[in-house]
């Protein structure tokens, strides 16, 4: 099974560009961009399973400095 997810990220003031650069280096991240609105960054990522997504991609993103909050939105394919 292959899982894709979008992660919405709120950052500390002035840290969005740094978070985007760091997120792009994380294995499993396919895209990271600055956005406007209640969130500052959106990341698209993928993994072999939900478990792998949490253990590998999300755990790595949690180590990035400047992130204050995240919202992970797995894509459901029917």
N, C-alpha and C positions, 0 to 999 in steps of 0.2 A: 504494500500500500504506500502511496506517495501522498504526502500532506503539504499543502501550501498554506501560508498564513500571512496576514498583514499585521504589523505591529505599529500601533500609534504611540508616539513617544512625546512626553512633555519634558522640556529641558530647563536647566537654570538659564537665566537671562544671559544672552550672548554666547551660548554654548551649542546652538543647533548645528552650525557648520562643523564644529569639532566632532559632535556625535555622529553626523552623517559620514565624515571621513573614517572614523573608527568602525562604524557599523559595516561599511563597505569591505572591511578586511576580515569580517567574521565569516567562517566557512558556513555555507548554507544560505547566506544573504545574497539575493539575486539583484536587489535594487534598494537604494536608500536615497531619499530626497527630503529637502526642507519643504514644509507646507505652511499655510496660514490657517488660523482658526484656533480652536481650543488646544490643539496639539501642534508641535513644532516640527516633527519629523515623522515620516512614514517609511517603514521598511517592509519589503516583500521578501519572504524567505521560504525555504522548503526543506523537508527532511523525509526520511523513509517511513516514519511513523510519528504519532503524537508524542510518544515517549521520547523518541530521538530529538524531536523539535524542542521539547522542554529541557532535556539534558544537555544538548549540544548548542543549539542556536540561542535559545532564550537565556540559558546560564551564561553564555559568553557575552551577550548584550548587557546582562546585569552587572558585569564588571566594568563597563564603559563609564568613565567619569562624566558628570554633568547631567545625567538622567535623573529626573525626579519622580516620574510615574510612567507606566506603560499600560497599554490595553492590547491584548493579543486577540486577533480575530481569525480563527482557522476557517479556511474555505471548505464548504461542504459541497461535494459534487454528487448530484443524483442522476 
